[in-house]
Amino acid sequence: MKVLMFGWEFPPHILGGLGTASFGLTRGLAQQRDVDITFCLPKPWGDEDQSFMKILGMNTIPVVWRNPDSELLKNRYPWMDPQDYFRCREHIYSDFGYLYTDDIGCIGFSGRYTDNIYEEINNYSIVAGVVARSEQYDIIHSHDWVTYPAGIHAKMVSGKPLVIHVHATDFDRSRGNVNPTVYSIEKNGMDHADHIMCVSELTRQTVINKYHQDPRKVSTMHNAVEPLTQEIQDIVPNKKPYEKVVTFLGRITMQKGPEYFVEAAALVLKRTHDIRFCMAGSGDMMNDMIRMVAHRGIADRFHFPGFMRGKQVYECLKASDVYIMPSVSEPFGISPLEAMQCEVPTIISKQSGCAEILEKCIKTDYWDIHAMADAIYAICNYPSLYEYLKIEGKKEVDAITWDKVGERVLKRYKKVLGIK
């Protein structure tokens, strides 16, 4: 089976959980028999893992006719097959001379969530029309709202079925203060989709009730976690025996509930002073959180190391004694699985998708800072509880693998295609 996938980010250049999930799902799917994946990205960097699928850079697909030399293409994009360029060039379907293009007729992309995101989404969809006419595939799979228009375009061109993957909705990102433009893009994608995969039952219910979708075409496809590489396993945690470290790791935005982490920390520090708190990440609420920590008088026990990626994430997790995800609305949340994989006792909010599949952790309501503080204090002060969550948590998460998710996704593809 040939799958044409549209994504927005991919490791090692990720901005959040979408890139991590895209990698895990494609790798798990590629492990199934006779599955070929072409994964489209706005702007690949060239160091992405292409050992199990082909990556197409939308910034290397021509929309205006040019006649560059093959050597120029090889030198500029050494990871790309020049034949992809020339094949796609034969399928330019309209006059896009009004668009700003480079010397080889391609549109530039930032590959980020910039101020002109809607322009990039539209341009991505235009390029998707060229790709859809050039590639051979059986089914289309679009990851998250930024790629839904591309998926719709590919479906209209090819007549092939469209599966969209809802990693989050704007109801999650905005705490209900929904952006009507984003909502419109999301709903249009869902309306055109032949099937909708959601990362949790929580998200599935949002899709059904808030976007008015037929429950029969909406399924739950929980995320999983990649096995730890030897490099990560070999990381020696830098821990101090006389104090504990409690970590929040993620975007510092209202969706993630960082203020509840700070409030719980303030309560814990009234009972003991032998705990340090780490808020790793970046986001629009970071300065507010720094001010809040100062106002609570706990700045001497708080650290803000900034955004982390790759190995840094695991170094931070392995140096932690407790991991906490107090999200207000979390469609899934892969980071708790990564923490438990590193043998870190974990606290998650009940308002998270991963709470549906995790049992060997402590769950609290995101707003219940007293329960959160009690859980932190208990894990740090009762060795038997710490050891239980550490050992049993790792066992539980080690069984939640992407190859199992890939198997379920393939079965869903076959059902959509009418293959028994």
C-alpha positions in Angstrom: 0.0 0.0 0.0 1.3 3.4 -0.9 0.5 6.3 1.5 0.9 10.0 0.7 1.3 11.9 4.0 1.3 15.6 4.7 3.0 16.8 7.8 4.4 20.0 9.2 7.3 19.0 11.4 9.6 16.0 11.8 12.6 15.2 14.1 15.2 16.3 14.8 13.6 19.7 14.0 10.5 19.7 16.2 8.4 22.3 17.9 6.2 20.1 19.9 4.5 16.7 20.1 3.3 16.7 16.5 6.8 16.1 15.1 7.4 13.3 17.7 4.1 11.6 16.9 4.6 11.9 13.1 8.0 10.1 13.4 6.7 7.4 15.7 3.6 6.7 13.6 5.4 6.6 10.2 8.1 4.4 11.6 5.5 2.0 13.1 3.5 2.0 9.9 6.6 1.4 7.8 7.3 -1.8 9.9 4.1 -3.3 8.5 4.3 -5.4 5.3 4.2 -3.7 1.9 3.7 -0.2 3.1 5.5 2.7 1.2 5.2 6.2 2.7 5.9 9.5 1.0 6.0 12.2 3.7 5.7 15.8 2.6 7.3 18.5 4.7 7.3 22.3 4.2 11.0 22.6 4.6 13.2 19.5 5.4 16.6 20.3 6.7 18.3 17.2 5.2 19.1 15.4 8.4 15.8 13.7 8.8 15.7 9.9 9.0 14.7 8.7 5.5 15.6 5.0 6.1 12.0 3.9 6.3 10.2 6.3 4.0 10.7 9.1 1.4 10.6 12.7 2.4 9.5 15.3 -0.1 10.3 18.9 0.6 7.5 21.2 -0.5 10.1 23.9 -0.9 11.8 21.8 -3.7 8.6 21.1 -5.8 8.3 23.6 -8.7 5.1 25.5 -9.3 6.6 27.7 -12.0 8.5 26.2 -15.0 12.3 26.5 -14.8 15.0 24.5 -16.4 17.8 24.1 -13.8 20.8 21.8 -14.2 20.7 18.5 -12.3 24.0 19.4 -10.7 22.5 22.6 -9.3 19.7 20.6 -7.7 22.2 18.0 -6.2 24.4 20.7 -4.7 21.5 22.7 -3.2 19.5 19.7 -2.0 21.9 16.8 -1.6 19.3 14.7 0.1 16.8 15.0 -2.8 16.5 13.0 -5.9 16.6 15.5 -8.8 14.2 13.2 -10.7 11.5 14.1 -8.2 11.9 17.7 -9.3 11.7 17.0 -13.0 8.8 14.6 -12.6 6.8 17.1 -10.6 7.6 19.9 -13.1 5.6 18.0 -15.7 2.5 18.3 -13.5 2.4 22.1 -12.9 -1.4 22.5 -13.3 -1.8 26.3 -13.5 -0.1 29.6 -14.0 1.5 30.5 -10.6 3.7 33.2 -12.0 2.0 35.7 -9.6 3.6 33.9 -6.6 7.0 34.7 -5.3 9.3 31.8 -6.3 13.0 31.1 -6.3 15.3 30.6 -9.2 14.1 27.0 -9.7 10.4 27.9 -9.5 9.7 26.8 -5.9 7.9 28.5 -3.1 9.9 29.1 0.1 8.6 27.9 3.5 9.7 28.6 7.0 8.5 25.2 8.3 7.4 27.0 11.5 4.2 28.5 12.9 4.9 32.1 11.8 2.8 35.2 11.6 2.0 34.4 8.0 0.9 30.9 8.8 -2.3 31.1 6.7 -0.3 32.1 3.6 2.1 29.2 4.2 -0.9 26.8 4.6 -2.4 28.0 1.3 1.0 27.8 -0.5 1.5 24.3 0.9 -1.9 23.3 -0.5 -0.9 24.7 -3.9 2.3 22.6 -4.0 0.3 19.6 -2.7 -1.7 19.8 -6.0 1.5 19.3 -8.0 2.6 16.4 -5.7 -0.8 14.8 -5.9 -0.6 14.7 -9.7 3.0 13.4 -9.7 3.0 10.6 -7.0 1.5 7.1 -7.0 -0.6 6.4 -3.9 -3.6 4.6 -2.6 -4.6 6.8 0.4 -3.9 10.3 1.7 -3.1 11.0 5.4 -2.9 14.6 6.7 -1.5 15.4 10.1 -3.1 18.3 12.0 -5.0 21.4 10.8 -2.1 23.0 9.0 -2.1 20.2 6.4 -5.8 19.6 6.0 -6.2 21.9 3.0 -3.3 20.1 1.3 -5.1 16.8 2.0 -8.4 18.1 0.6 -6.6 19.3 -2.6 -4.9 15.9 -3.1 -8.2 14.2 -2.7 -9.9 16.4 -5.2 -7.1 15.9 -7.7 -6.8 12.1 -7.3 -10.2 10.9 -6.0 -8.3 8.9 -3.4 -9.7 8.7 0.1 -8.5 11.2 2.7 -7.7 10.3 6.4 -7.0 13.2 8.7 -5.2 12.9 12.0 -6.4 15.2 14.7 -3.4 15.7 17.1 -5.2 18.7 18.7 -8.1 21.1 18.1 -8.3 24.8 18.6 -10.5 24.1 21.6 -7.4 22.6 23.3 -5.0 25.3 22.2 -7.1 28.2 23.1 -9.0 27.1 26.3 -12.2 27.6 24.4 -11.4 31.0 23.0 -11.5 29.5 19.5 -10.0 31.3 16.5 -12.8 31.2 13.8 -10.4 30.9 10.9 -8.6 27.9 12.5 -12.0 26.4 13.4 -13.1 26.8 9.8 -10.0 25.1 8.4 -10.3 22.2 11.0 -14.0 21.7 10.2 -13.5 21.8 6.5 -10.8 19.1 6.8 -13.1 16.9 8.9 -16.1 17.4 6.5 -14.0 16.3 3.5 -12.3 13.4 5.3 -13.3 9.8 4.6 -12.0 9.0 8.1 -10.8 10.9 11.1 -8.2 9.5 13.5 -8.0 11.2 17.0 -5.2 10.8 19.4 -7.6 10.1 22.3 -11.2 9.5 23.2 -11.2 13.0 24.7 -10.3 14.5 21.3 -12.7 12.2 19.5 -15.6 13.5 21.6 -14.5 17.1 20.9 -14.5 16.3 17.1 -18.0 14.7 17.3 -19.6 17.3 19.5 -17.8 20.6 18.6 -17.3 19.9 14.9 -20.5 17.9 14.3 -18.9 14.9 12.8 -20.6 11.5 12.3 -19.2 9.2 15.1 -19.0 6.3 12.7 -16.2 7.9 10.8 -14.2 9.0 13.8 -11.8 6.6 15.7 -9.4 6.8 18.5 -5.7 6.1 17.7 -3.7 6.6 20.9 0.0 7.7 20.5 2.9 5.6 21.8 6.6 6.0 22.4 9.8 5.1 20.7 12.2 2.6 22.4 15.2 4.5 24.0 18.3 4.5 22.0 21.5 3.2 23.5 22.8 6.8 23.6 19.9 7.8 25.8 20.1 4.7 28.0 23.8 5.5 28.6 23.0 9.0 30.0 24.1 9.1 33.7 21.7 11.2 35.7 23.2 14.1 37.6 21.3 13.8 40.9 22.0 15.2 44.3 21.1 12.9 47.2 20.0 15.7 49.5 17.4 17.3 47.3 14.8 16.3 44.8 14.0 17.8 41.3 10.4 18.2 40.0 10.1 19.0 36.3 7.6 20.5 34.0 8.7 20.1 30.4 6.6 21.5 27.5 5.3 24.7 25.9 4.8 27.4 28.5 1.3 28.3 27.2 -2.2 28.3 28.8 -3.1 24.9 27.3 -0.3 23.3 29.4 -1.3 24.8 32.8 2.1 26.2 33.9 0.5 28.4 36.5 -0.9 25.4 38.3 2.6 23.9 38.5 3.9 27.1 40.1 1.0 27.2 42.6 1.6 23.6 43.5 5.3 24.2 43.9 4.6 27.1 46.3 2.4 24.9 48.4 5.1 22.1 48.5 7.8 24.6 49.5 5.8 25.6 52.5 6.2 22.1 53.8 9.8 21.4 52.8 12.7 23.3 51.3 14.6 20.2 49.9 13.0 20.3 46.4 13.9 22.2 43.3 11.4 22.9 40.5 12.4 23.1 36.8 10.1 24.6 34.2 11.8 23.6 30.9 10.4 25.0 27.6 9.4 28.2 26.1 6.2 30.0 25.2 4.1 33.1 25.5 3.5 32.7 29.2 7.2 32.3 30.2 7.7 35.8 31.4 4.5 35.7 33.3 5.6 32.5 35.1 9.0 34.0 36.0 7.1 37.0 37.5 4.7 34.6 39.3 7.6 32.6 40.8 9.2 35.8 42.0 5.9 37.1 43.5 5.4 33.8 45.4 8.9 34.2 46.9 10.2 30.8 45.5 12.7 32.0 42.9 15.6 30.5 44.7 14.1 27.0 44.2 13.0 27.5 40.6 14.8 27.1 37.3 13.9 28.1 33.7 16.4 26.4 31.4 14.5 27.2 28.2 13.5 25.1 25.2 15.0 21.7 24.9 15.3 19.2 22.1 16.7 15.7 21.4 19.2 14.4 24.0 18.7 17.5 26.2 15.1 16.4 26.9 16.3 13.0 28.2 19.1 14.6 30.2 16.5 16.8 31.9 14.1 13.9 32.5 16.8 11.6 33.9 17.9 14.3 36.3 14.4 14.5 37.7 12.7 12.7 40.6 9.2 13.7 39.6 7.7 14.7 36.3 4.4 16.6 36.1 2.0 17.5 33.3 -0.7 19.8 34.6 -2.4 20.4 31.3 -5.7 22.1 31.2 -6.6 20.3 27.9 -4.2 17.8 26.5 -5.3 15.8 23.5 -2.8 13.1 24.3 0.6 14.1 25.8 3.6 12.0 24.9 6.0 13.6 27.4 4.7 11.6 30.4 5.4 8.4 28.5 8.9 9.6 27.8 9.4 10.4 31.5 8.0 7.1 32.7 10.3 5.4 30.1 13.2 7.1 32.0 12.0 5.7 35.3 10.7 9.0 36.5 7.5 8.9 38.7 4.9 10.9 36.9 1.8 13.1 37.8 -0.6 13.9 35.0 -3.9 15.9 34.8 -7.1 13.9 34.4 -7.9 16.3 31.5 -5.3 14.5 29.2 -5.6 11.9 26.6 -2.8 9.8 27.9 -4.7 9.4 31.2 -6.9 7.0 29.2 -4.1 4.5 28.8 -1.8 5.1 31.8 -2.4 3.6 35.2 1.0 3.5 36.9 1.1 7.3 37.6 -0.8 9.7 39.7 -3.7 11.6 38.2 -5.2 14.9 39.5 -7.5 17.5 38.1 -5.4 20.3 36.6 -7.0 22.9 38.9 -6.5 20.9 42.1 -3.2 22.4 43.2 -3.5 20.9 46.7 -3.8 17.3 45.3 -0.9 18.1 43.0 1.2 19.3 45.9 0.3 16.3 48.0 1.3 14.0 45.2 4.7 15.8 44.7 5.4 15.7 48.4 4.5 12.0 48.7 6.6 10.9 45.8 9.6 12.8 47.2 9.2 11.6 50.8 8.0 8.0 50.6 10.6 5.8 49.0 8.2 2.8 48.5 5.8 5.0 46.5 8.7 6.4 44.5 10.1 2.9 43.7 6.6 1.5 42.8 5.9 4.3 40.3 9.4 4.2 38.9 9.5 0.5 38.2 5.8 -0.2 37.3 5.6 3.0 35.2 8.5 1.9 33.0 7.0 -1.6 32.6 3.7 -0.1 31.5 5.1 2.4 29.0 7.6 -0.1 27.5 4.5 -2.1 26.2 3.0 1.0 24.5 4.8 0.8 21.2 4.4 2.5 17.8 4.5 -0.8 15.8 1.2 -1.7 17.5 -0.2 1.7 16.5 1.1 1.2 12.9 -0.8 -2.1 12.8 -4.0 -0.5 13.8 -3.6 2.4 11.4 -3.0 -0.1 8.5 -6.2 -1.9 9.4 -8.1 1.4 9.4 -6.6 2.2 6.0 -7.8 -1.1 4.6 -11.3 -0.6 6.0 -11.5 2.9 4.4 -10.3 1.4 1.1 -12.7 -1.6 1.4 -9.9 -4.1 1.6 -10.6 -7.2 3.7 
